[in-house]
Amino acid sequence: MEWYQFNNTGQIDTPALVIYPDRVIENIERLKRMVSSPQLLRPHVKTNKCTQVTRLMIQQGIHKFKCATIAEAEMLGMCEAKDALLAYQPTLQKFERLLHVVKAYPATSYSCLVDNVETAGMISEVSLKNSIRMPVFIDLNAGMGRTGIHPGKAFELFEQLMQLRGIEVKGFHAYDGHIRDKGLAERTAHCNRDFEPVETLRRQIRDKGYAFPLLIAGGSPTFAIHAERENVECSPGTFIFWDKGYHDTIPEQEFLFAAVVLTRVISLPDETKICIDLGYKALASENDLQNRVYFLNAPYLKPYSHSEEHMVIDIGKKHTFSIGDELFALPVHICPTVAMYDDGNIVTNRQCKTQWKIEARGRKITI
């Protein structure tokens, strides 16, 4: 049997997310071996969104995390994670929710992002009214152009924020999802080039008499590069399950596939096509049609069309597929795929006997 196959697939309705804990644990171990200390790691939980998976990381000595939603922040509180950064600049409404999370889970130290003085002022004012001082990281635009202030303009913001009584500036944050060069040498050069203004900013702050600031940086393609910098925490997320997209574009990172989607043939619309239950609502679909999924047990299959609940595959005449046949689908992008499922089916020793809740797949758990 291949690694992804198990004995009681007939007991599972499809489409279904399937998780392999032994491979998850191995990925955590491989991640730790890629840095000098677990203290350099702040994994992003947007990929797993699950208390059981997060607790596996905590058991392995990883205690700091990033998250993107209030639900993920609450999930980290449920795990009693020591440190959780909401890597998102909150509006007033979102910040008020975050304060409820802060109060509900005192074992976890929370922080959030800011990239302008107006938002920082709001956070400071609301924090003072709630008798707290909110830790914040200044979000830098290192080239992605999505959020953040340019490093060349950030020193003035840093000094303005240092004067606000309701916040505590903990350092800087920079996500570089635009750096996806396939070759490690090219990717390293690109990363170092884009982060030189960030390093210049940090040196400027140190030269002004402040402590050399912490930087939280890097997704999966660049975290190992950033691990070589001074006073940096790295934030990969996809490593926990891995996916076909990063497998192909980051060949030097040898993480294991640890989650797949089980799907079945549900119709034979004509003599050349099969239809499976792997629609938009079961698989991340932001990529081109031919770059959404890889079928582990039938790698030659290519999607022909895709809709909410169906995927049609043109396989040609005289194929041997029948209704009910099972396919193991490896997503090209695992993170938003996981967010489509309430539960993950857990396979150990070739058997699926339990499920893990994907607690933070929605926008709200309780707060």
Backbone hydrogen bonds, N-H to C=O, Kabsch-Sander energy under -0.5 kcal/mol:
donor,donor_aa,acceptor,acceptor_aa,energy
5,Q,2,E,-1.4
7,N,350,R,-3.2
9,T,6,F,-0.6
11,Q,8,N,-1.7
12,I,9,T,-2.0
16,A,262,L,-1.9
18,V,260,V,-3.0
19,I,345,N,-3.0
20,Y,258,A,-2.4
23,R,20,Y,-0.9
24,V,20,Y,-1.7
25,I,21,P,-2.7
26,E,22,D,-1.7
27,N,23,R,-2.1
28,I,24,V,-2.0
29,E,25,I,-2.2
30,R,26,E,-2.5
31,L,27,N,-2.4
32,K,28,I,-2.2
33,R,29,E,-1.7
34,M,30,R,-0.7
34,M,31,L,-1.3
35,V,32,K,-1.1
40,L,37,S,-2.0
41,L,38,P,-1.8
42,R,234,C,-3.5
44,H,236,P,-2.0
45,V,43,P,-0.5
45,V,66,K,-2.6
47,T,44,H,-0.7
49,K,45,V,-2.5
54,T,50,C,-2.4
55,R,51,T,-2.7
56,L,52,Q,-1.2
57,M,53,V,-1.3
58,I,54,T,-2.1
59,Q,55,R,-2.6
60,Q,56,L,-0.9
61,G,58,I,-1.8
62,I,57,M,-2.2
63,H,61,G,-0.6
65,F,83,D,-2.0
66,K,43,P,-2.7
67,C,85,L,-2.3
73,A,69,T,-2.1
74,E,70,I,-2.6
75,M,71,A,-2.5
76,L,72,E,-2.0
77,G,73,A,-1.7
78,M,74,E,-2.5
79,C,75,M,-1.2
80,E,77,G,-1.4
81,A,76,L,-2.3
82,K,63,H,-0.6
83,D,63,H,-1.6
84,A,109,S,-2.8
85,L,65,F,-2.6
86,L,84,A,-0.6
86,L,111,S,-3.0
87,A,67,C,-2.9
87,A,85,L,-1.2
88,Y,86,L,-2.6
95,F,91,T,-2.8
96,E,92,L,-2.3
97,R,93,Q,-1.5
98,L,94,K,-2.5
99,L,95,F,-2.3
100,H,96,E,-1.4
101,V,97,R,-1.9
102,V,98,L,-2.7
103,K,99,L,-2.2
104,A,100,H,-1.9
105,Y,101,V,-1.9
108,T,105,Y,-1.7
109,S,82,K,-2.3
110,Y,108,T,-0.6
111,S,84,A,-1.7
112,C,135,P,-1.3
113,L,86,L,-0.8
113,L,88,Y,-1.2
114,V,137,F,-1.9
120,A,116,N,-1.9
121,G,117,V,-2.4
122,M,118,E,-2.1
123,I,119,T,-2.6
124,S,120,A,-2.6
125,E,121,G,-2.7
126,V,122,M,-2.7
127,S,123,I,-2.3
128,L,124,S,-2.4
129,K,125,E,-1.8
130,N,126,V,-1.1
130,N,127,S,-0.6
131,S,128,L,-1.5
132,I,127,S,-2.4
134,M,166,G,-2.7
136,V,168,E,-2.8
137,F,112,C,-2.3
138,I,171,G,-2.5
139,D,114,V,-3.1
139,D,137,F,-0.5
140,L,173,H,-3.4
141,N,149,I,-2.1
142,A,140,L,-0.9
149,I,139,D,-2.5
153,K,150,H,-2.2
154,A,150,H,-0.5
154,A,151,P,-1.0
157,L,153,K,-0.9
158,F,154,A,-2.9
159,E,155,F,-2.3
160,Q,156,E,-2.0
161,L,157,L,-2.7
162,M,158,F,-1.7
163,Q,160,Q,-1.1
164,L,161,L,-1.4
165,R,163,Q,-0.5
167,I,164,L,-1.0
168,E,134,M,-2.4
170,K,136,V,-3.3
170,K,168,E,-0.6
171,G,136,V,-0.7
172,F,214,L,-2.9
173,H,138,I,-2.6
174,A,216,I,-2.5
179,I,176,D,-2.0
180,R,178,H,-1.0
187,R,183,G,-2.6
188,T,184,L,-2.8
189,A,185,A,-2.2
190,H,186,E,-2.4
191,C,187,R,-2.7
192,N,188,T,-2.8
193,R,189,A,-2.1
194,D,190,H,-2.4
195,F,191,C,-1.9
196,E,192,N,-0.6
196,E,193,R,-0.7
199,E,195,F,-2.4
200,T,196,E,-2.5
201,L,197,P,-2.1
202,R,198,V,-2.3
203,R,199,E,-2.4
204,Q,200,T,-2.3
205,I,201,L,-2.3
206,R,202,R,-2.2
207,D,203,R,-2.8
208,K,204,Q,-1.2
209,G,206,R,-1.8
210,Y,205,I,-1.8
214,L,170,K,-0.7
215,L,231,N,-1.8
216,I,172,F,-2.6
217,A,215,L,-0.6
217,A,233,E,-2.4
218,G,174,A,-1.2
222,T,219,G,-0.8
223,F,219,G,-1.8
225,I,222,T,-0.9
226,H,222,T,-2.2
227,A,223,F,-1.6
228,E,225,I,-1.4
229,R,226,H,-2.2
232,V,229,R,-0.5
233,E,215,L,-2.5
234,C,40,L,-3.8
235,S,217,A,-1.0
235,S,218,G,-1.2
240,I,237,G,-1.4
241,F,238,T,-1.5
242,W,238,T,-3.7
244,K,331,P,-2.2
245,G,332,V,-1.4
247,H,243,D,-2.0
248,D,244,K,-1.8
249,T,245,G,-1.5
250,I,246,Y,-2.5
253,Q,250,I,-1.9
254,E,252,E,-0.8
255,F,253,Q,-1.0
258,A,241,F,-2.7
259,A,241,F,-0.6
260,V,18,V,-2.2
261,V,329,A,-2.7
262,L,16,A,-2.8
262,L,260,V,-0.5
263,T,327,L,-2.5
265,V,325,D,-2.3
266,I,275,C,-3.2
267,S,275,C,-1.5
270,D,273,K,-0.6
273,K,270,D,-1.2
274,I,313,I,-2.3
275,C,267,S,-2.6
276,I,311,M,-2.9
277,D,264,R,-1.7
278,L,276,I,-1.3
280,Y,307,S,-2.3
281,K,308,E,-2.1
282,A,279,G,-2.0
283,L,279,G,-0.9
291,N,288,D,-2.6
292,R,289,L,-0.7
294,Y,330,L,-1.9
296,L,294,Y,-0.8
296,L,328,F,-2.5
298,A,295,F,-1.2
301,L,298,A,-2.0
304,Y,312,V,-4.1
305,S,312,V,-1.7
307,S,310,H,-2.7
311,M,276,I,-2.0
312,V,305,S,-2.3
313,I,274,I,-3.0
314,D,302,K,-0.8
315,I,272,T,-2.7
315,I,313,I,-0.8
316,G,272,T,-1.6
319,H,316,G,-0.6
324,G,265,V,-2.8
325,D,322,S,-2.0
327,L,263,T,-3.0
329,A,261,V,-3.1
329,A,327,L,-0.7
330,L,294,Y,-3.4
330,L,328,F,-0.5
332,V,292,R,-2.1
337,T,333,H,-0.6
338,V,334,I,-2.6
339,A,335,C,-1.3
340,M,337,T,-1.8
341,Y,338,V,-1.9
344,G,356,W,-2.8
345,N,17,L,-3.0
346,I,344,G,-0.5
346,I,354,T,-2.3
347,V,19,I,-2.5
347,V,345,N,-0.5
348,T,346,I,-0.6
348,T,351,Q,-2.4
351,Q,348,T,-1.6
353,K,346,I,-0.9
353,K,351,Q,-0.7
354,T,346,I,-0.7
356,W,344,G,-2.4
358,I,342,D,-3.0
359,E,357,K,-1.1
360,A,49,K,-2.2
361,R,358,I,-1.7
